[in-house]
Amino acid sequence: MREEINTNEVEAKAAPNPTIVKWNDFWRKFLKNKSAVIGGIVILILILIAIIGPYFTPFDPNVQDHAIKLTGPSSEHWFGTDHHGRDIFSRIIHGMSITLYVGFFAVLIGMTCGVTLGVISGYYGGKIDTIIMRIMDIMLAFPGIILALAIVSVLGTDLNNVIIAVGIFSIPVFARIVRGSTLAVRKLEYIDAIRALGASDLRIIFKHILPNVLSPIIVQATLSIATSILSASGLSFLGMGAQPPTPEWGAMLSDGRNYMWDAPHVATIPGLAIVIVVLAFNIFGDGLRDAFDPKMKN
């Protein structure tokens, strides 16, 4: 009997950790997706540029020099100058930190509120579930940009108000995803066993439910960053977001549209910057979704 116990102990110690196996499988599938890896590398480079880039820009992004306005790309001004003679390269670099700031914090607001409402709705069910989901349905009935415009109109045209507006219209997506995942986990037998042993609702939610719904949250957060950046740029383009002379890409694109024929670089470069960032987050998010999905086989 003693030998059998020792054998079982050795086998238990030799058995691989399920969590380690899960993450190893995730990284194996993710690294096979070359486009997702490239998207992740681009995101890391953009974050690095946003952090240290403003300290190394050749010109002040807000200094005007009308003697050189609307000049094309050159060795001195890599991306040319705008209609006020400001260096576009410096404004793009400074605007990158603003763009990522808006994207990350808007998603943080939407994710925090959405995950909280989704877990409460899915775990407790009943009238609470009905009330929360009907409110989410009402919010989803409005196109995101229209809802954001209405919120900004009430709060005022300011970059922080744009973050709040974009964050609010992101809430229903997170809430519905987390609610569905919570409903699936809540019905598992081990949750009933833990509850029968006297575990509190908070302990069950934070220790057993949230870790099991983390994968879809991460994927949706990554994809929502791209949507938030695009929406915030759209609001700034319409004059409802960042105000001059803030070097925000949507506002730069709005200013540059008046000079498309005379100096196309003024609008083209901010537009390309938005495309690159949004595309990188979308590709990276798609790669995460495929890697987390157990049905996907490489």
Secondary structure as UniProt FT lines:
FT   HELIX           2..14
FT   HELIX           18..32
FT   HELIX           34..52
FT   HELIX           53..55
FT   TURN            61..62
FT   HELIX           66..68
FT   TURN            69..70
FT   TURN            78..79
FT   TURN            83..84
FT   HELIX           88..124
FT   HELIX           126..140
FT   HELIX           144..155
FT   HELIX           159..186
FT   HELIX           189..196
FT   TURN            197..198
FT   HELIX           201..204
FT   HELIX           205..209
FT   HELIX           210..213
FT   HELIX           214..237
FT   TURN            238..239
FT   TURN            244..245
FT   HELIX           249..256
FT   HELIX           257..259
FT   TURN            260..262
FT   HELIX           265..292
FT   TURN            294..295
//
